[in-house]
């Protein structure tokens, strides 16, 4: 597909950039960190940029002679008009005093060209109708995310200590905080769930992962934080039943059996009205990583009153990879990295639920990091990992109701804080966790 127009480019900016790098040795390292050879539209400038980058990486000096020598060794000197061509370029193009601005221009236009190519490729695949639409979408999304990551890298992806310090002080002076979960001990230890962070909530099946995550979502939404709850295990109606049971203090079994007193019906009606306006969106279809991305972006754009501030994914074991891998461990690694990238792209925290292995149940013990299924990539990508533990879960004959209610939240990993155990209370009747009154 072509429109007859030349792709976006600025040869003057490219010429100025490579000339400045050759004639200003102090700029050469910054050049190599801020642009790549493939950012240049001109084949000549691309070859010169490649030579400069190689010389910088090899620790060699940068000037017209060394660049010409590198081009000769690479068999590309004729492409730039031999050594005389380099000299003419240096004489005809002025050295600029603000090369960083020219680098930004060259990068921006390179990203536009790459985006155009992606759009043309996607359109051609659609016209050919030889691939499944999901495959076309997955490929287009991977390329667009790669362009987004490249564009987000900015000036070589580095930040000066001065800029980092200013950012810290802006944070100190800002009223913005992390998303508070409403569990005070946890919020004190973590300062809330921060934008860009990926947290995992791990436990055995039936331990209460969904109940705990739903409580966090409800409490966050009560603070006008927009929430997307990706529920791959329960329907939206099932989640709403749990929310009503917890908030209205009506036993979940009574709701499911439809055996309600007039008082309970009244409480449910009032609570339904109260929580229906909370800024929570539920996506309850079987989903691939690509669909989770799409729903998150769609939700972020659709929320009016409250800005999207939290994504909950229940659970990672049910998310499908964009492309099938030889084994599940590789698929989980792709999904985990994808969720981390999504958190950073949207600047919101993501709470992803996952299961721990059967060895925990065999020993009836507290879960540990290594107990998480396919834990390698999860441990690596996670900013924080929390786990739920209820001792009575493994002893159905426990007669003491107080022991049956005992629970704890284990902070197994926190990249920016302490780990530890937080006591909780489990109300099985309402399928909900609370902090003990004494806590």
C-alpha positions, -999 to +999 in steps of 0.1 A: +000+000+000+014+034-010+001+069-012+030+083-034+042+104-004+077+101+011+076+087+047+081+113+074+118+124+076+141+154+081+174+150+062+187+184+076+182+172+111+199+139+104+229+156+086+233+180+115+232+151+140+259+129+124+281+159+116+280+171+152+288+136+165+319+135+142+332+169+150+323+172+186+339+142+204+322+151+237+288+146+220+296+112+205+287+091+236+254+110+240+247+104+203+252+066+207+229+066+237+201+087+222+197+074+187+201+041+168+213+037+132+178+024+122+163+057+134+178+074+103+159+076+070+190+083+048+210+053+040+242+074+041+234+088+075+224+053+087+258+040+077+276+069+094+255+065+126+263+028+126+301+036+124+299+062+152+280+038+175+305+010+169+334+033+176+318+045+209+311+010+220+347+000+213+360+030+232+378+045+202+380+082+194+355+098+171+366+120+142+365+121+104+394+097+100+382+070+125+347+071+111+360+068+075+382+039+086+353+021+103+331+026+071+359+012+050+362-019+072+325-024+070+325-021+032+303+010+033+327+039+026+316+041-010+280+046+002+289+079+017+311+091-012+344+079+002+364+100+027+359+131+005+321+127+010+325+128+047+347+159+045+321+176+023+293+168+047+314+182+076+321+214+057+286+220+044+266+211+075+270+234+105+277+219+140+247+225+162+247+236+198+215+216+207+220+181+193+196+166+218+167+184+202+178+171+167+180+136+182+144+139+195+133+150+160+151+120+143+136+095+168+101+109+165+101+107+127+115+071+129+087+061+152+061+076+127+077+057+098+076+025+118+040+030+127+031+037+091+048+004+081+029-015+108-004+000+096+004-008+059+014-044+068-017-049+089-039-035+061-022-058+035-028-088+058-064-079+061-069-075+023-051-109+018-075-125+043-051-154+047-046-150+085-069-153+114-080-119+127-067-127+161-033-135+147-032-102+127-043-082+158-017-100+180+011-092+156+000-056+152-003-051+189+032-066+195+047-041+170+028-011+184+038-020+219+074-022+207+071+012+191+056+025+223+084+011+244+110+026+220+093+060+221+091+059+258+128+053+261+133+089+253+169+102+255+185+068+256+162+057+285+184+075+311+176+101+337+200+124+354+202+125+392+190+161+391+159+151+372+153+121+395+157+143+425+132+168+412+108+140+405+111+128+441+104+162+454+074+166+431+061+134+446+067+147+482+048+179+474+020+161+456-012+148+472-011+117+450-005+085+468-007+049+460-040+031+458-050+023+494-064-011+499-083-003+531-063-028+551-044-004+573-014-025+583-008-034+546-011+002+535+013+013+562+039-012+551+035-005+514+023+031+511-005+016+490-002+000+455+018+024+433+013+031+396+034+010+373+038-018+399+028-055+394+017-073+425+008-110+428-017-124+453-010-161+458-028-189+476-042-224+473-076-228+455-104-220+479-083-200+503-100-167+495-079-150+468-109-137+449-127-125+480-096-106+492-090-090+457-127-081+454-125-064+488-095-044+477-113-034+445-144-023+465-124-003+490-103+014+462-134+022+442-150+038+474-121+063+472-131+072+436-103+050+421-114+035+388-110-003+388-110-029+361-116-064+374-107-090+349-125-121+362-116-152+342-130-176+368-163-160+380-191-142+362-199-106+370-231-118+387-211-141+409-188-114+419-217-090+426-233-117+449-201-118+469-198-081+471-234-078+483-229-106+509-198-089+523-212-054+523-248-061+533-238-088+559-261-113+543-248-149+541-237-158+506-255-192+509-288-174+516-283-153+485-275-183+464-305-203+478-328-173+475-339-178+511-340-143+524-359-126+552-375-093+545-348-076+565-321-093+544-339-083+512-340-047+524-303-047+532-295-062+498-316-036+480-299-007+499-264-021+494-270-028+457-280+009+452-249+019+472-223+000+454-238+000+419-224+035+413-188+025+423-164+030+394-157-007+388-158-024+354-159-062+353-146-082+323-156-118+327-148-135+294-120-159+286-092-137+276-058-136+261-031-112+271-039-091+241-076-088+252-065-078+287-045-050+272-074-039+250-099-040+279-075-020+301-070+007+275-107+008+267-116+011+303-091+038+309-106+058+280-142+052+290-141+061+327-154+096+332-159+104+369-129+083+382-096+077+364-085+041+360-062+035+390-062-003+395-064-035+374-072-068+390-066-100+371-082-132+384-062-152+377-029-155+357-033-192+352-064-186+330-049-158+308-041-171+274-007-161+258-008-141+225+011-170+209+014-206+220+047-216+235+064-250+238+055-251+276+034-234+301+063-218+319+073-198+288+036-188+284+034-176+320+067-157+314+052-139+284+020-131+304+039-119+334+061-096+314+031-084+295+012-074+327+043-056+340+045-036+307+008-028+309+012-015+345+040+007+334+023+019+302-009+029+320+009+040+352-015+020+373-009-009+397-019-044+386-029-071+412-027-105+395-039-136+413-020-169+411-020-203+427+006-220+448+017-256+443+002-286+460+032-290+483+018-263+505-014-283+510+006-314+518+024-297+546-004-275+556+021-247+559+025-210+550+032-205+513+066-192+502+078-175+470+091-208+455+057-224+460+041-203+433+035-222+401+060-213+373+074-190+400+106-180+382+092-153+359+066-142+385+093-136+411+114-117+386+086-094+372+067-088+405+072-056+425+054-073+453+041-107+462+015-114+489-001-147+500-031-157+520-029-184+547-057-199+569-045-227+592-081-241+597-084-245+559-064-277+562-084-290+592-121-292+585-128-308+619-113-278+639-140-272+665-128-238+677-146-210+658-119-185+666-092-207+651-115-212+620-115-174+616-078-170+619-060-158+587-029-139+578-016-119+548+020-127+541+041-101+523+067-124+507+083-098+485+083-060+483+108-044+461+106-011+479+097-021+514+097-047+542+082-082+542+062-096+571+029-111+583-004-092+588-032-108+609-066-110+593-100-124+602-119-147+578-157-146+578-167-178+559-204-169+561-199-137+541-168-149+522-148-119+534-116-109+551-113-081+577-087-068+600-090-080+636-105-054+660-073-055+680-051-049+650 
